């Protein structure tokens, strides 16, 4: 029985997508729920999975084509797969070899789509690769690390292998053109839009990170043992932002036409990098989350961002955002608003600097922080006091955590 393979129904905010990869070709056997194709939109990547066991049929669209919601993109023949001529000819030979018994409870390793593609290209055994993702999921980075480790080392005195990419001749000026992904195009559109429509201003301060670093050093082992996640700096900043947002509700508000919308909840966006670009998953009702829950959710978001597994709901909305350029070495920057939010906090690299404390020059681990805000809604006084509140909370974390 022939079955149509359709694109999932897109949410109202998504009009179309681009088919970025077929994982199965005509004639190949497919299993129910097996990944067939990936479709990129301007927000998330949707997966198209097999509805039943069967054999892949005709592909009605090709890689790079634009597709619409619920469009038929391929057909498959449902039912038990018929082995190909090659498989039939190999069957007797295989039958002569006694099957290798697998350990009881053994399961196929879970593969991220990019990892699966890389494994197929290099014809690797996934069982030999240790996954660093959630529940042992194998990521692209795990496969690349395995390949790097497995490369034979050149013998002493041997000639180096020729480079895998062509080296340009002297005087050549090579160029490469690639189409902009939908996510990158959407990011560019939103950044230009917010620059043209909002009155963006940035205020700066610096934070002495020594108190938080001391507290973290004292409890990080117990914290990880009890909660199963590492204690980072982000949860301290989320808690500090929650305190500051409650004091200055304008910064948790947004402009809708000629009205100001004051949000009575705190959905904090945490900017994370992904192979497709920057995404901002949301900590919903962050004021109800413990520090352990905040760290777990951020770690989960960061991992799933790498494999494109974030859902549309997880990256939509938010009343305030935090971005940490310090993990890439940024010392100071002016972050751009994530519309329609009215402000965003930028964290930066921790660097030891001489500072004056009680009339003495001492060396302290300092971090510059920046608050970019929409001056149409937020006045300079509130913005400065908001940033000072974060500074006070982080520099005295015990007081923040005890709510005194």
Helices and strands as residue ranges (DSSP letters): E 2-6, E 16-22, E 29-30, E 35-40, E 45-49, E 54-59, E 66-68, E 72-78, H 85-96, H 113-122, G 126-128, G 134-136, H 140-150, H 182-197, E 200-208, H 210-227, H 234-247, G 249-252, E 253-256, E 259-262, E 268-274, E 277-283, G 286-288, H 291-306, G 313-315, E 320-324, G 325-328, E 343-347, E 350-357, E 360-374, H 380-395, H 397-402
